[in-house]
Amino acid sequence: MRVDKLLWFLRLSKTRPIAQVLAESGHMRLNGRRVERAHQKVSPGDILTLPTAEGARVIEILSLPTRRGPAPEAQACYRVLDAAPADPIAAANRNDAV
């Protein structure tokens, strides 16, 4: 499956054109290698590193979705690898700065 289509199916991107721009920007990594093409192939077991506003998100693809379904269906297709428990002190400092 193409990486841009996967991002859209997994609801990691709002639209497919946004997913294409994200893939072609060169800021995403697939198994440690830079993704520069929206048609880069992705398969189960691959590790995908995505840029986010907070930093980076690392996910492992468990299965390829067949459609852009509801969020729980999409979330069942990947596992977040960088999910660290939130630091309550850092969260308190972040809320004070606002």
For each residue, the residues with C-beta under 8 A, 3 or more apart:
1: 5 6 9 41 42 43 64
2: 5 6 38 39 40 41 42
3: 6 7 19 23 28 30 35 38 39 40 41 42 48
4: 7 8 13 16 19 20 22 23 38 39
5: 1 2 8 9 16 19
6: 1 2 3 9 10 42 61 64 65
7: 3 4 10 12 13 19 22 23 50
8: 4 5 11 12 13 15 16 19 68
9: 1 5 6 65 67 68 69 74 77
10: 6 7 65 74 75 77 78
11: 8 68 71 74 75
12: 7 8 19 50
13: 4 7 8 16 18 19 22
14: 18
15: 8 18 19
16: 4 5 8 13 19 20
17: 20 21
18: 13 14 15 21 22
19: 3 4 5 7 8 12 13 15 16 22 23 38
20: 4 16 17 23 24 38
21: 17 18 24 25
22: 4 7 13 18 19 25 27 28 50 51
23: 3 4 7 19 20 28 35 36 37 38 40
24: 20 21 36 37 38
25: 21 22 28
26: 34 35 36
27: 22 51
28: 3 22 23 25 34 35 48 49 50 51
29: 32 33 34 35 48 49
30: 3 33 35 40 42 46 47 48 49
31: 46 47
32: 29 47
33: 29 30
34: 26 28 29
35: 3 23 26 28 29 30 40
36: 23 24 26 40
37: 23 24 40
38: 2 3 4 19 20 23 24
39: 2 3 4
40: 2 3 23 30 35 36 37
41: 1 2 3
42: 1 2 3 6 30 46 48 61 64
43: 1 46 61 64
44: 61 62 63 64
45: 60 61
46: 30 31 42 43 60 61
47: 30 31 32 58 59 60 61 81
48: 3 28 29 30 42 58 59 60 61 78
49: 28 29 30 56 57 58
50: 7 12 22 28 56 57 58 59
51: 22 27 28 55 56 57
52: 55 56 57
53:
54:
55: 51 52
56: 49 50 51 52 82
57: 49 50 51 52 80 82
58: 47 48 49 50 80 81 82
59: 47 48 50 78 79 80 81
60: 45 46 47 48 78 79 81
61: 6 42 43 44 45 46 47 48 64 77 78
62: 44 76 77 78 79
63: 44 76 77
64: 1 6 42 43 44 61 77
65: 6 9 10 68 69 73 74 77
66:
67: 9
68: 8 9 11 65 74
69: 9 65 73 74
70: 73 74
71: 11 74 75
72: 75 76
73: 65 69 70 76 77
74: 9 10 11 65 68 69 70 71 77 78
75: 10 11 71 72 78
76: 62 63 72 73
77: 9 10 61 62 63 64 65 73 74
78: 10 48 59 60 61 62 74 75
79: 59 60 62
80: 57 58 59 83
81: 47 58 59 60
82: 56 57 58
83: 80
84:
85:
86: 90 91
87: 90 91
88: 91 92
89: 92 93
90: 86 87 93 94
91: 86 87 88 94 95
92: 88 89 95 96
93: 89 90 96 97
94: 90 91 97 98
95: 91 92 98
96: 92 93
97: 93 94
98: 94 95
